[in-house]
Amino acid sequence: MHRVADGEIAEALVWHLWQHHLPEQRPLKLTDGRQLWVHCTGDFNEDSGPDYKNACLAFGPGKKVIGDVEIHVRSQDWLRHGHEQNSRYNRVALHVVMWHEDGDSPVLKQNGQYLPTLVLSDNLGDCFDRLQRRYERSHEEAVRPRTYPCRSSVERASETELRSLLCALGWKRFTMKAEMMRARMDRVAPEQVLYERLMGAAGYAKNRDAFLDLSQRVPLALVREAVSGLSGKNRILWIQAMLFGTAGLLPSQNENLYEVEQGRQDAYVTELESMWRVLSDNFRVRPKRETEWQFFRLRPFNFPTVRLAGMSYLVSFACDGPLDAGFLHLITSRKPDDDATILLRALGKGLDDLCTTDRSDYWTSHTAMRGRLGRERLHLIGNERRREMIVNVLLPYLYALALNGVSNVPKNLIQSMYEVHPRLSENAVLRNVYSVIFSKQEQARKVIDSAQLQQGVLNIDEQTCYRKDCGRCVLSGGLQIRANGGLSGPD
């Protein structure tokens, strides 16, 4: 077994060896004597929790399993980091370490299950020193400036050609969203589809799936039944109790999250707990676990607690009639001289009204169920998030309705509204792609001046950059096709 001083390697090196240097086409040996086949090492997790998500593994003669992977330098680090007491690590299927001492105890998860361990130093087919030098060289190369194939294609193309291609890719992304909503409408009511998508958008990238799952556990029909006969602030409180309780975010469901001492809760929290006991006794809902929510590396006002409270106002509106009624009315009752820009502004105003919070709401000055912030704000769903809801949810939803023929909303009008929507705030994905295809950020901001063009850039990332598949780059290939007279824009 290869040995080096503990201080000479870092966990990042073990990540690298796990991803890139496992022996191919042969099983690995676990500390318990079983064999392991690694079909997929998983996706690196940049947030809290296990290091890799959704790895595909097979133990011994067993079938393939999907699970998480936690990586350490030494096997004792599992206990040293407290993972045996953290339910977030119960989905871990494999513990990968560089070193393992003969006397180390078996690794157990918080739920008491045994966790198999793979020791890389016993399974590497090359000497450790050589692998370490190779890693250091690759790391140095990774931080050097690179020239990507797409940049030279962009530099050769005219601004008109580039914008035309991005416009087509942005429209393709839009229609794909509309088709997904249309397919979902075959299973649930259209307004439920809108509710689910708006909830997902409220969760941002880190909590999108958790919000979407919550909206399916607590559908609009169930909310209406639960708050039947209620109105105003009282109805909002009952909706918040149902959302927070089903989310598993009440202190009684997880006191460690908020560190609330028994008997010292705020009056609001006490009331919510009482309401949830009534709701859970009368309605069959299966609460989520708090470990399914991400708070790590989020600004406090982006916490899922704040977003859930903000969405309770939109849900309350849906208790008085179809959730989409107001948006459809804005479009169908338009005046002859109302162009796409005017209608887009009206749509934004309608969404703003639905998300406006009561000034006395607990969450205007809190981000968790204890303590108080120094400043308050009226909108719990921020202006930029509402703009993204229009681009990513409302407009594709209206287009899906038009495709289904259930509304008299003209498809070309929705397309025009999408095309004139100003660009949204930049996110990390956009900035990363800009740095690849443009030599200067100023050039990116000059060319990418609409939401549709931004969506085209995101399309490129999903199809090419995210997979690091430069050989089949949709940007370089698309510009080449256009140069030869092909690939038309949206029609």
CORRABEL-V592341 format. One record per run of one state. SS is the DSSP state (h for helix, s for strand, l for the rest). FROM is the first residue (numbers start at 1). LEN is the number of residues. If there is no record, write none. Layout:
# CORRABEL-V592341
SS|FROM|LEN + SS|FROM|LEN
This chain:
# CORRABEL-V592341
l|1|5 + h|6|3 + l|9|2 + h|11|10 + l|21|7 + s|28|3 + l|31|4 + s|35|6 + l|41|2 + s|43|2 + l|45|7 + s|52|8 + l|60|4 + s|64|11 + l|75|2 + h|77|4 + l|81|2 + h|83|3 + l|86|1 + h|87|3 + l|90|2 + s|92|8 + l|100|7 + s|107|2 + l|109|5 + s|114|2 + l|116|1 + s|117|3 + h|120|3 + l|123|5 + h|128|16 + l|144|5 + h|149|8 + l|157|2 + h|159|26 + l|185|5 + h|190|13 + l|203|1 + h|204|14 + l|218|2 + h|220|7 + l|227|5 + h|232|16 + l|248|7 + h|255|4 + l|259|8 + h|267|16 + l|283|7 + h|290|3 + l|293|7 + h|300|3 + l|303|1 + h|304|15 + l|319|6 + h|325|8 + l|333|7 + h|340|16 + s|356|1 + l|357|5 + h|362|3 + l|365|14 + s|379|1 + l|380|3 + h|383|22 + l|405|6 + h|411|10 + l|421|1 + s|422|1 + l|423|5 + h|428|10 + l|438|3 + h|441|7 + l|448|2 + s|450|1 + h|451|15 + l|466|4 + h|470|3 + l|473|1 + h|474|10 + l|484|8
